[in-house]
Amino acid sequence: MRNVNFLIQKIMNKNDIIKSMKSLSDKQFIELLYEVVKGRFIYKGEENYTQSHLVVANACRLKNDNNKDWGEWSLELIAKHDSKIYPKGWADDSLICQSGECCGHEVISWAKNAICPICGKEVYTS
Ligand SMILES: [Zn+2]
């Protein structure tokens, strides 16, 4: 932790980093998080028998039909667009309003053709 704090202070003030990240659109923020966590493996020493990577997810629950009580929480994996299908990318202010399923989980994205953040396969959302 000491090294991380030193690095953060050396590059940029932590509050400046937070302020910058908060100024991003949802899509920009998600894309940045995926760049930051790329290659991060949290089970040090278990590389020979564990595959794992971090993903970005949204915890969500809806109001019940009675419009008073809340339903159960669920996780929505947030997927980036498929850059093979959309080589020019998407506008940074695109809404995350598409939803599909892969690997037994709900997957949401700003694009209809996305890449599952778990398995890396193409996933269609609508
Ligand atoms: Zn998948």
Boltz pocket constraint, residues with backbone or C-beta under 6 A from the ligand:
constraints:
  - pocket:
      binder: B
      contacts: [[A, 102], [A, 103], [A, 116], [A, 117], [A, 118], [A, 119], [A, 120], [A, 121]]
      max_distance: 6.0
